[in-house]
Amino acid sequence: MAVSAISCFEVSLLVKQRKLELPLPVGEWLTEALSASGVDCLPVTCEISRLSVSLQDIHKDPADRIIIATAISHNALLASVDCVFPEYSELAGRLVAR
């Protein structure tokens, strides 16, 4: 299992904006959440950046586009409840929703 580094950015931003409260400082929480669960953090590469821009203009949120591009680049399944993600044909067979 893995998450895109942009997901760590989003958590950090939500904490800064006081939209999310964590039991630890965000840096400690991210370190513990990743290491304790065995989840890898995938970097945002040049290829992922390029791919995120080349996607159809369905989702306007650049962070979500990077998450989609990360899944495509790594040929990975993507778990999301985002209602816009299924509109991406590139995610066919890769999207796991709850």
C-alpha positions in Angstrom: 0.0 0.0 0.0 1.1 3.5 -0.7 0.0 7.1 -0.8 1.1 10.0 -3.0 3.3 12.6 -1.4 0.6 15.1 -2.4 -1.8 13.4 0.1 0.7 14.3 2.9 0.6 17.9 1.5 -3.2 17.9 1.7 -3.2 16.6 5.3 -0.7 19.3 6.3 -2.7 22.0 4.5 -5.9 20.9 6.2 -4.2 21.1 9.6 -2.8 24.5 8.9 -6.3 25.7 7.8 -7.7 24.3 11.0 -10.0 22.0 9.0 -8.4 18.9 10.5 -7.2 18.3 14.0 -4.7 15.6 14.7 -3.6 14.2 18.1 0.1 14.9 17.3 2.0 17.7 15.4 1.4 17.0 11.7 5.0 15.9 11.0 5.0 13.4 13.8 1.5 12.2 12.8 2.5 11.6 9.2 5.7 9.8 10.2 3.8 7.6 12.6 0.8 7.0 10.3 3.1 5.9 7.4 5.7 3.8 9.3 3.3 2.2 11.8 1.0 1.0 9.0 3.7 0.0 6.5 2.3 2.5 3.9 4.9 3.9 1.5 4.9 7.5 0.4 5.3 7.8 -3.4 7.1 10.9 -4.7 5.6 13.3 -7.2 7.9 12.7 -10.2 8.3 14.6 -13.4 6.3 11.9 -15.2 3.5 12.1 -12.7 3.4 15.8 -13.0 3.3 15.6 -16.8 0.6 12.9 -16.7 -1.5 14.9 -14.2 -1.6 17.9 -16.7 -2.4 15.6 -19.7 -5.5 14.1 -18.0 -8.9 15.2 -19.2 -10.1 18.4 -17.6 -12.7 16.7 -15.4 -11.2 17.5 -12.0 -10.1 21.0 -11.3 -8.2 20.2 -8.1 -4.5 19.8 -9.1 -3.8 17.6 -6.0 -6.5 15.2 -7.0 -5.1 15.1 -10.5 -1.7 14.2 -9.1 -3.2 11.4 -7.0 -4.9 10.0 -10.2 -1.7 10.3 -12.2 0.3 8.6 -9.4 -2.1 5.6 -9.5 -1.9 5.4 -13.3 1.9 5.8 -13.3 2.3 3.0 -10.8 -0.4 0.9 -12.4 -2.0 0.8 -8.9 -5.5 0.5 -7.5 -6.8 3.8 -6.2 -9.1 3.9 -3.1 -11.3 7.0 -3.1 -14.7 8.2 -2.3 -14.4 11.2 -4.6 -17.5 11.2 -6.8 -15.6 12.7 -9.8 -12.8 10.1 -10.0 -15.0 7.5 -11.8 -15.4 9.9 -14.7 -11.8 9.3 -15.7 -11.6 6.5 -18.2 -7.9 6.1 -17.3 -9.1 4.8 -13.9 -11.2 2.0 -15.4 -10.5 -1.1 -13.4 -8.2 0.8 -11.0 -10.8 2.6 -8.8 -11.8 1.1 -5.5 -14.6 3.0 -3.8 -16.2 2.4 -0.4 
